[in-house]
Amino acid sequence: MTSATLPSDVVSLWWVTLAVGLVVAVVVVVLLHLLLKAVKKVESNVIELWRTATTVARNTATTWMLNETGKALQQVKKEAVKHDQLLSKVTRS
C-alpha cells in the first residue's frame, strides 16, 4: 500500500487557511464581546432613564391642577377681602 502525500505548497496553503480562520474566529469573539459590553451599558442606561422618567412623571402628575389652584386662590382672596371689610366695619364701631 502506498501513501499519498500532498505537495508541500498544498500543505502550506492548508496551514495558512487554518491560521487565517483562527485569526478571523478570534476577531469575531473579540467583536462579539465588545458588542455584548456595549449592549449591557445601553441596557443599564435605559433602566436608569426609565427610573428617572417614572420619578419625573410621579412628581409632575398633578401639575394640571395648578390652573385650578390659581382659580381657588382668587376665590380665597375675594373672601379674605370681604372678611377684612367686615372686620374693619366692626372695629370702627
Wavefront OBJ file of the C-alpha trace (Angstrom):
o trace
v 0.000 0.000 0.000
v 1.343 3.393 -0.941
v 0.579 6.518 0.993
v -0.482 9.557 -0.935
v 1.415 12.652 0.037
v 0.331 16.150 -0.740
v 2.734 18.596 -2.301
v 4.308 20.972 0.212
v 2.633 24.026 -1.323
v -0.813 22.447 -0.778
v 0.073 21.675 2.846
v 1.349 25.227 3.316
v -1.864 26.581 1.827
v -3.900 24.493 4.282
v -1.884 25.816 7.240
v -2.295 29.400 6.045
v -6.028 28.838 5.624
v -6.305 27.395 9.126
v -4.291 30.293 10.570
v -6.488 32.872 8.813
v -9.589 31.040 10.031
v -8.253 31.107 13.596
v -7.497 34.826 13.373
v -10.983 35.506 11.987
v -12.541 33.446 14.787
v -10.582 35.361 17.445
v -11.565 38.697 15.902
v -15.230 37.635 15.829
v -15.096 36.608 19.502
v -13.492 39.931 20.472
v -16.046 41.924 18.479
v -18.931 39.956 19.967
v -17.534 40.579 23.439
v -17.312 44.325 22.736
v -20.860 44.279 21.368
v -22.103 42.496 24.475
v -20.437 45.081 26.727
v -21.995 47.913 24.703
v -25.438 46.309 24.875
v -25.139 45.868 28.655
v -24.123 49.516 29.019
v -27.067 50.656 26.892
v -29.389 48.416 28.909
v -28.211 49.875 32.230
v -28.609 53.413 30.859
v -32.120 52.622 29.626
v -33.046 51.237 33.052
v -31.716 54.376 34.744
v -33.571 56.560 32.245
v -36.782 54.625 32.902
v -36.393 55.123 36.664
v -35.757 58.825 36.202
v -38.678 59.237 33.798
v -41.109 57.473 36.116
v -39.939 59.633 39.018
v -40.471 62.772 36.955
v -43.888 61.507 35.891
v -44.875 60.890 39.506
v -43.615 64.311 40.570
v -45.440 66.127 37.779
v -48.643 64.089 37.689
v -50.686 66.817 39.344
v -49.329 69.880 37.535
v -52.595 70.117 35.625
v -54.129 71.221 38.910
v -52.031 74.404 39.042
v -54.575 76.280 36.950
v -57.311 75.212 39.361
v -55.138 76.306 42.281
v -54.875 79.781 40.797
v -58.635 79.993 40.448
v -59.118 78.787 44.018
v -56.632 81.373 45.280
v -58.606 84.111 43.557
v -61.730 82.963 45.381
v -59.855 82.835 48.691
v -58.575 86.359 48.055
v -62.093 87.654 47.364
v -63.347 86.008 50.541
v -60.437 87.435 52.545
v -61.213 90.933 51.249
v -64.852 90.516 52.363
v -63.698 89.413 55.820
v -61.310 92.349 56.017
v -64.072 94.783 55.087
v -66.428 93.250 57.643
v -63.799 93.297 60.383
v -62.907 96.890 59.507
v -66.543 97.910 59.982
v -66.766 96.044 63.291
v -63.571 97.559 64.696
v -64.590 101.108 63.702
v -67.845 100.838 65.575
l 1 2 3 4 5 6 7 8 9 10 11 12 13 14 15 16 17 18 19 20 21 22 23 24 25 26 27 28 29 30 31 32 33 34 35 36 37 38 39 40 41 42 43 44 45 46 47 48 49 50 51 52 53 54 55 56 57 58 59 60 61 62 63 64 65 66 67 68 69 70 71 72 73 74 75 76 77 78 79 80 81 82 83 84 85 86 87 88 89 90 91 92 93
